[in-house]
Amino acid sequence: MDSLPVYVTVAQVDEIPPGTCRTVEVEGIFLALCNVNGTFRAVDNTCPHAGGPLGEGTLDGEVLECPWHGWRFNVRTGERPENPEICVACLEVRVQGANVQVKIPLTL
């Protein structure tokens, strides 16, 4: 049986100003939720280099820099600009009214 995608509210629009990120949790998974000039993006919060918290990093346009060792990731594609073979997972985000929602992948 097919299921509809599930979206979960993880923040309010006004909680994450443009140009900033923060860590959010959804169903035990930690994500870096970023506001790129009014467009919200979500990526895995764990940097693949040393496990740094990406949600505590610095956002420059679409590029998020890990606060621990400076590894950078494009929050739209998940790719590392310096080596596109290294990525973090991206999740679909939508805004419903004042709610920022992340699409939760379903496993059957």
Rosetta blueprint (number, residue, H / E / L):
1 M L
2 D L
3 S L
4 L L
5 P L
6 V E
7 Y E
8 V E
9 T E
10 V E
11 A E
12 Q E
13 V H
14 D H
15 E H
16 I L
17 P L
18 P L
19 G L
20 T L
21 C E
22 R E
23 T E
24 V E
25 E E
26 V E
27 E L
28 G L
29 I E
30 F E
31 L E
32 A E
33 L E
34 C E
35 N E
36 V E
37 N L
38 G L
39 T E
40 F E
41 R E
42 A E
43 V E
44 D E
45 N L
46 T E
47 C L
48 P L
49 H L
50 A L
51 G L
52 G L
53 P E
54 L H
55 G H
56 E H
57 G L
58 T E
59 L E
60 D E
61 G L
62 E L
63 V E
64 L E
65 E E
66 C L
67 P L
68 W L
69 H L
70 G L
71 W L
72 R E
73 F E
74 N E
75 V L
76 R L
77 T L
78 G L
79 E E
80 R E
81 P L
82 E L
83 N E
84 P E
85 E E
86 I E
87 C E
88 V L
89 A L
90 C E
91 L E
92 E L
93 V E
94 R E
95 V E
96 Q E
97 G L
98 A L
99 N E
100 V E
101 Q E
102 V E
103 K E
104 I E
105 P L
106 L L
107 T L
108 L L
